[in-house]
Amino acid sequence: MTRTTLLAPLFALLLGTSLMAQTPAQAPKPAQEQELVFELKAPGEPTLHILHTDNGLKIKEYPGKVIMLNFFGKNCKWCMKEIPHLVALQKEYKGKLQIVAIHSQESMTPGERHLLDKRFHFDYPIYEYQDNVDFVRYIAMRTGWQGGLPLTLVFDANGDFVYKFPGYAPMEDLKKVIDFAIESTKKGQ
């Protein structure tokens, strides 16, 4: 084997690793940027159409709203501590905020989902990772996420990335970022 043959895979690996660690605002644009659309699907939930943008993403079904994308797990104690905040925020910022959750552990059985619904009274859609693998991988690539839960990403109403909460986020911190996203949307209009 030649030296070039050995170095090419190493260079590709290093380049790929550095791209995956970039934040959404720094990620390079794919050639077909406006065509990159994902559909989030789950039984009993609306199908969401998600468009890649330069600085984040837009969800066609929620125009003009701040988007909070939350990755959680049924066996994650910090996720269970954070969910009441998310439910309260969805009510408090009605008309301005839309939370979209993706369950990112082994799929919930219908019984487990029912118990969580009964416990938390979700008023935002929840999707399963296994049904939306391509989108979850896309988020992991753009944010450098390696699967730690919870993970919450906030996008302003223009679709621009605002903030990443890797791990549990206290209610006060979530509110500050939502308020900032609402204000930055107003300034950007």
FENMOJO-V151940 format. One record per residue. N is the residue number from 1. PSI is psi in radians with two decimals (* if undefined). OMEGA is omega in whole degrees, 0 to 359 (none if undefined). NEAR is the number of other ideal C-beta (glycine too) atoms within 10 Angstrom. Layout:
# FENMOJO-V151940
((N:PSI:OMEGA:NEAR) (N:PSI:OMEGA:NEAR))
This chain:
# FENMOJO-V151940
((1:2.47:179:5) (2:2.85:179:7) (3:-0.67:179:7) (4:-0.72:180:8) (5:-0.65:179:8) (6:-0.63:184:9) (7:-0.50:183:10) (8:-0.87:178:11) (9:-0.63:179:9) (10:-0.78:178:9) (11:-0.78:180:10) (12:-0.71:179:10) (13:-0.79:179:10) (14:-0.74:179:10) (15:-0.79:179:10) (16:-0.71:179:10) (17:-0.71:181:10) (18:-0.61:178:10) (19:-0.66:182:14) (20:-0.42:183:15) (21:-0.06:183:12) (22:2.66:175:14) (23:2.85:180:13) (24:-0.63:182:21) (25:-0.39:183:12) (26:-0.26:186:11) (27:2.46:179:21) (28:2.64:180:9) (29:2.33:171:11) (30:2.73:183:11) (31:-0.68:182:7) (32:0.79:188:9) (33:-0.91:184:12) (34:-0.16:180:10) (35:-0.14:183:9) (36:1.76:183:15) (37:2.39:175:14) (38:2.61:173:18) (39:2.16:172:12) (40:2.26:182:22) (41:2.51:174:14) (42:2.52:177:17) (43:2.29:177:9) (44:0.01:180:8) (45:2.70:177:16) (46:2.55:173:12) (47:2.21:180:12) (48:2.40:178:21) (49:2.03:187:13) (50:2.22:181:23) (51:2.27:174:16) (52:2.42:174:21) (53:3.00:178:18) (54:-0.79:188:12) (55:0.29:181:16) (56:-2.21:180:23) (57:2.78:176:23) (58:2.52:175:19) (59:2.00:186:19) (60:-0.66:185:12) (61:-0.19:182:15) (62:0.99:181:17) (63:2.50:176:10) (64:0.17:179:11) (65:2.56:169:21) (66:2.37:180:24) (67:2.27:174:24) (68:1.93:181:27) (69:2.02:186:22) (70:2.17:175:26) (71:2.19:184:23) (72:3.02:178:22) (73:2.55:181:19) (74:-0.44:181:18) (75:0.29:182:10) (76:1.96:184:19) (77:-0.60:179:10) (78:-0.56:176:15) (79:-0.78:181:23) (80:-0.54:177:16) (81:-0.56:183:13) (82:-0.53:185:23) (83:-0.77:178:20) (84:-0.60:176:13) (85:-0.79:183:19) (86:-0.75:179:25) (87:-0.76:179:16) (88:-0.71:180:14) (89:-0.67:178:18) (90:-0.67:178:16) (91:-0.79:184:12) (92:-0.65:183:12) (93:0.54:181:19) (94:2.31:181:11) (95:-0.28:181:7) (96:-0.40:186:15) (97:2.49:170:23) (98:2.10:175:23) (99:2.39:175:24) (100:2.15:183:21) (101:2.52:175:21) (102:2.02:178:22) (103:2.13:192:26) (104:0.50:172:25) (105:-2.97:177:17) (106:2.36:185:13) (107:2.47:175:12) (108:2.46:171:16) (109:2.83:176:10) (110:-0.62:178:9) (111:-0.74:178:8) (112:-0.72:179:14) (113:-0.75:179:19) (114:-0.76:180:11) (115:-0.70:177:13) (116:-0.75:177:18) (117:-0.75:181:11) (118:-0.66:181:9) (119:-0.73:189:11) (120:-0.29:181:13) (121:1.01:181:10) (122:2.41:173:17) (123:0.54:175:12) (124:2.72:184:17) (125:2.61:178:18) (126:2.27:181:19) (127:2.69:179:21) (128:2.39:177:21) (129:-0.81:185:18) (130:-0.45:179:12) (131:-0.11:187:16) (132:0.72:187:22) (133:-0.75:183:10) (134:-0.72:179:9) (135:-0.74:181:21) (136:-0.70:177:21) (137:-0.68:177:12) (138:-0.81:178:18) (139:-0.75:180:22) (140:-0.74:180:15) (141:-0.76:184:15) (142:-0.44:185:22) (143:-0.20:185:19) (144:0.24:181:18) (145:2.35:180:19) (146:0.26:173:10) (147:-0.06:179:12) (148:2.41:182:12) (149:2.61:352:22) (150:2.85:172:23) (151:2.25:179:23) (152:2.25:178:24) (153:2.40:181:23) (154:2.34:179:24) (155:2.40:178:26) (156:3.10:185:24) (157:-0.22:174:22) (158:-0.06:180:18) (159:0.08:181:19) (160:2.38:178:20) (161:2.35:181:23) (162:-0.86:187:23) (163:2.66:177:18) (164:2.14:174:17) (165:1.74:175:18) (166:1.74:184:15) (167:-3.07:182:12) (168:2.39:178:16) (169:2.14:176:25) (170:2.68:182:12) (171:-0.77:182:14) (172:-0.70:180:9) (173:-0.72:178:14) (174:-0.76:180:22) (175:-0.76:180:16) (176:-0.74:182:13) (177:-0.69:178:19) (178:-0.81:179:21) (179:-0.74:178:13) (180:-0.75:180:15) (181:-0.68:178:26) (182:-0.80:180:17) (183:-0.73:181:11) (184:-0.51:176:16) (185:-0.76:180:20) (186:-0.73:181:10) (187:-0.58:183:8) (188:-0.11:183:10) (189:*:none:8))
